[in-house]
Amino acid sequence: MGPAPIDVPDALIASYGTHGEGRSRAWPAALPRLAAELLDRWELRRDGPAGHGMAGLVLPVVRADGTPAVLKLQPPGEETAGLAAGLMAWDGDGVVRLLAIDEEAGAQLLERLDAGRPLSAEQDGTAVMEVLAGLMARLSAVPAPPGMRRLADIAAAMVEQTPDALPLLREPVERDLVRTCAAAVAELAGEAGDRLLHWDLHDGNVLAGEREPWLAIDPEPLAGDPGFELWPALDIRWASVVEGGVTGPVLYRFDLLTEALGLDRARATGWTLGRVLQNALWDVEDGKTALEPAQVALAMTLLEHRAA
């Protein structure tokens, strides 16, 4: 009797739309066959139930030599572009180690971390920020390898898209904020940096490990200025920030991160406003007419701090 068939979680199937939609069910429908092929090719044995994220399937496995690992499958696309090159450049320094990859199939074989112990489960918010700052500094110290997506191109595209997006926002104060963010990005775009960025480093994308206490996962590698890395760490645990007032916690986080990375605070503020712009453009593209209140409050705090 062969191995049990791989059951694709219903929630993952649902994330690919209803029957008849283009992002169609073709990819999740093909997952059992694809996973079985990779298990055989890489000589892997399943070692627990499948998990999933927003777009991919994760299978705990054991390699032929008895080493625990994780087989991750997600559709090849822009989000996975440069992933292999980025993980190889980091070589496990502060980030999950890549063991094998099939970019055409959208398959990664990764070292296994403790999925039951994300950094987001830690109660001490100060300790969490210190872990994120340390990982961010290590990852962004690495030069981006050739062929990586470039922040320079992303920044130019955001500035170009802004005029069309502005009329779709309902509130004048939010339109003014987006204009300010676009102006900050336009000023910095000519010197967009060449460091290797994770792009989405927050407490949910860090897991406990054995060879290091904490390791980053799920990077979307990008070549750019480390100031563009800060926003996801600033934008976590919003409820606890609001409870005690915005300004103090936000500025504490910003100062901690910029000091750990050795950044010029004015440039870091500009690139952080670039993340606000990016999120605003994505929201407008999704049909929203208002920005997230938390993002507005955080951005206004940084602007006031810059002016002080």
Secondary structure, DSSP 8 states (H G I E B T S, - for coil): ---------HHHHHTT-STT-SS-THHHHHHHHHHHHHHHHTT-EE-S--EE-SS-EEEEEE-TTS-EEEEEE---SGGGTTHHHHHHHHTTSSB--EEEEETTTTEEEEE--EEEEEGGG-S-HHHHHHHHHHHHHHHHTSB--TT--BHHHHHHHHHHHHHHHGGG-S-HHHHHHHHHHHHHHHHHGGG---EEE-S--SGGGEEE-SSSSEEE-----EEE-GGGGSHHHHTS-HHHHHHT-SHHHHHHHHHHHHHHHT--HHHHHHHHHHHHHHHHHHHHHTT-SS--HHHHHHHHHHHHHHH-
